[in-house]
Amino acid sequence: MRNDIIFEAQQYLTFEKDDRLKLIVNIEDLLKRHSVKKVVGFLKQYLHEKETELKNLIRTDKTEKRVDELIAAIFRMHMAIETLVNGKEVIAFERSQQRAEESGKFHKRDRRRNNRSWSRKNRGNDAKDRTPGYPTQRAA
């Protein structure tokens, strides 16, 4: 396994707490002694244990600070597993940025629907276009 992939996965499993870096799991040491398949299996088992702990904690107290910590750890472990399994970075920044630029443009078919051809003129001559809508409901 390439060192950059291992480094990327380890970054997902490292977080800052109280101005110190903390490791959820040190996969660099695990990969020195075990195969990638065994390490991924261990991470999936550990992820399942954290998910079970989160479910139990949510049943008892949803406002506890530990809930946020568990959610962050679960997300980070999932991203590390995906990095190790796929052998590349999970989120391709260039690709997502390119898609964001394309999504802002109107396509020809969208412009046709947005011209309000279905709106009707107000016959009361107050020079405003009226669009059909639902009547508002007022609270008593």
N, C-alpha and C positions, 0 to 999 in steps of 0.2 A: 504494500500500500504506500502511496506517495506521501511524503512528509507534509506537503501543503494541505492535503485532505485531512490528515490527522490533526494538524494545527487548527484548521477551520472548525472541525468537530469539537476540539478542546475549547475553543473560544466560546462555543455555544454553552459549554458546561462550566464556564467560569463567570462569576458575577461579583459585583462589589457590594460589600456590606460593612458598615462602620469603618469606612476608609481603608478597607483591606480587601484583597482579592480572595475569594473563596471558591473552592472547587466542589461541584456536586459529585463528580467522579473523575478520577485522574485516568483517562483512557490511554495516555501515552505509556504509562507503566504497565497497564493491563495488556496492551498490544505487544510489549516486549516479551511477555510470557505466554500469551494465548493468541489464537487465530482471530481474525476479524469476525468470523462467523460466531465464535463463542462470546466475544465481547458484545456484539450486537444482540445476541440472545440474552446476555446478562442485563444489558440496558433495557431491553423490552420487558424483562421480568421486573426490574426495578421500577420502570415506568408504570407497570400494572399495579405494583404495591402503592406507589404514590397516588394513583387514580383512586384506588380503594380507600386510602386514607382521606383523600379529599371528599369523597362521597360521604364517608362517616362524619367528617367534620361539618359538612354542609347540613347534614340532618340535625346536628346538635346546635350549632351557632354559625349563622351565615355572616355575621359581622366581625368575626375574629380575624386578626391580622395574619394568622397562619394560612388562611384560605388564599390570600394573595400570593404568599410565598410559594405555596404548593402549585398554584396555577402557573407561576413563572417557571418553576422547576420542571413541570410537566412539559410546557412549551419548549423549553431549552433542550430537554432530553429528546423530544420528538424531532427537533431540528438536527440534533447531533446524529441520531439514528439515520435519518434521511440522508445526511451528508456521507456517512460511512457506507450506506447501502448503495447509493447512486454514484458515489465516487466523484462528486462535484458539488459546488456550492448550490444550495437549494434555491435561493432567490437570485436570478440573473438581473442585475440592476439595469444594464443597458436595454435589455428586452422589455422590462416593465416601463422604462421611461419612454421607449419608442411607442408602445401601445397607448400610453397616456396622451401622447401628442396626437395620435390618430383619433382617439375617442372624442376629442374636443371639436372635431370638424363635423359639419352637417353633411350628410349624404344627400344626393339628389332626391331620393324618395322621402327623406325626412322633411326637406324644405316644402315639398308639396303638401304635406299634412299640416304644416305650421302656418299656413297663410290665412287661416280663419275664414275660409270660404263658406263655412257653415254658419257663420254669425249673421244676424239679421239687423237691419237698421231699426232704430227706435222711431216709431211713428209719431211720438210726441214732440218731434222737432227740437230736441235739446242738443243735437249734434254729437251724441255719444253712441257708440256701437254697443249693442246689448248682446251678450252671449247667454245661451240657455244654461241654467244652473239649478241647483237645488235651493229651495227657500231656506233661509236661516231660521234656526230655532232659538227662541229667547227663553231664558230662565225666568220663572215667575218671581 
